[in-house]
Amino acid sequence: MVKRLISANTSEMLAMNGAELKQSIKASEGRVVLSENVVVHEPLDGITTSEIAAAFGADLILLNALDVLNPLILGLYDDEETMATAKVHRDGECIHLLQKLVGRPIGVNLEPVDPKADMTEDRLIIPEGRMASEKTLQEVEKLGFNFVVLTGNPGTGVTNKQIANNIRIAKKVFSGLVIAGKMHGAGVNEPVVSKASVEEFLKAGADVILVPAVGTVPEFDDAELKEIVKVAHSKGALVMSTIGTSQEGSGSSFIQNIAIRNKVAGVDIQHIGDAAWGIQAPTENIYALSKAIRGERHAIVRMARSINR
């Protein structure tokens, strides 16, 4: 058995494989915080966005806008704080270094773009290294990520059908945790979440079902979330609620309200996105989420625990 994630040291967390990480999250009983942050914005005084998120209580770090075929993480190396000075590091050393500096499991977004999607807005074109495919998922494995998230950024044309297709590929070529679903419409004319799509993700082998947090997208309520949680848990999967609609920049009272509602519904991980600043959530909101779902004791312990343990 593994130690629950909220009590695990860095050495214990980073030694976990995908199955062990999943069990560690489950053992934490709804008290795990995941912070998503953009890696291609100039950092604060040479500190990566990931390090800042970890300092304020995140247990898991998700990298957004990372091209896995040409990895750039601003602020990770000295004198690489702008796109003009940053260098591509394809040997996996960049992810291992970030894991060492942050002391947390690191994941990456890959987007299952559907070229035939019925779009509701102009499509945002993203590079191949940000799209989900067998090639990029193999690269995620080589780079040493602990988990991958198959989802869509605004306007990219990610569909639930394409997410399911890429879950199947991920389970064949990636040894880490596979998280999948939609935080919002991603510019596509289809329901953001439905019981049918969740069942398809589970059938494809997803370890964690990703859904919008209640209160972040229209027409998705507490009862619907609770039903999805029950279905996922009955199949041995976990559920992650996500705040990915710029509301990660709302006040701490909103964040706390959302946190409790989604914990009542039974989610295992609570995600807070990067849209507030276009980089990451305000640090006080990461802390507010952390404190709301696990109390001051565990919130402070996570912040204070040495990455050298």
KAKARA-V923607 format. One line per field, one symbol per residue. ss: DSSP state (2 for helix, 1 for strand, 0 for the rest). phi: phi as a letter, one per 20 degrees, with the letter a starting at -180 (. if undefined). burial: 1 if it has 24 or more other C-alpha atoms within 12 Angstrom, else 0. A space follows every 50 residues. Layout:
BEGIN
ss=???
phi=???
burial=???
END
This chain:
BEGIN
ss=00002220022222000222222222200001111111000001001022 22222000011111000000000000000000000000000022222222 22001111111010000010000000022210022222222220001111 00000001022222222222222000111110000001000000222222 22220001111100000000022222222222220001111110002220 02222222222222200011110000000000222222222222222222 222200000
phi=.dffffdeegffffefegfffffffgfelmdddddebedddgfelmdfgf fffffdofecddedmeefebfccfnfdgmcdcffdfcfceenffffffgf femcfdcbecdffdfdfeedbffeedfgfdefaffffffgfffnfebcde bcegmemedffffggefffgfedceefddbqceaflndebgfbbffffff ffffogeceecffgodcfmcdgffffffgfffffenedcdecdccmffef ffffgfffgffffgfofecdecedfgdmcafggfeffffgffebnfgfff fffefffee
burial=01011111110111111111111111011111111111111110001111 11111111111111111111111111100111000101100001111111 11111111111111001000000001001111110111111111111111 11111111111111111111100111111111111111001111101111 11011111111111111001010111111111100011111111111111 01001111111111111111111111011111111111111111000110 111010100
END
